[in-house]
């Protein structure tokens, strides 16, 4: 079985890069109600030293930092490749997926739904979907 060792994976997302194709919503997501981009310019996920079989999904635990809160979260990791990128480099492609409770990171804004439907506008669970490249050694 072809296994690779992923080490020192450090994913950084520029909080102001959030884009849902709706400027009004994006502005709200960047505000203090949600990701508070002005105070917390990056969202990060870090883990290290995990043997992963190419093409297999494995569970990993890592540190997710959002709004200044660091929590250990469990995500699903899939590693594919190697493939050649547009510059001729051999790279491995990784995907991270999972779910978190947004309130664990201080994201508590919500709004009650009006009319016949009862409840709140935003659910408590947020999905994470990260894709990236790793350099094989």
Buried (B, 14 or more C-beta within 10 A) or exposed (E): EEEBEBEEBEBEBEBEEBEEEEEEEBEBBBEBEBBBBEEBBBBBBBBEEBEBEBEEEBEBEBEBBBBEEEEEBEBEBBBEBBEEEEEEEEBBBBBBBBEBEBEBBBBEBBEEEEEEEEEEEBEEEBEBEBEBEBEEE
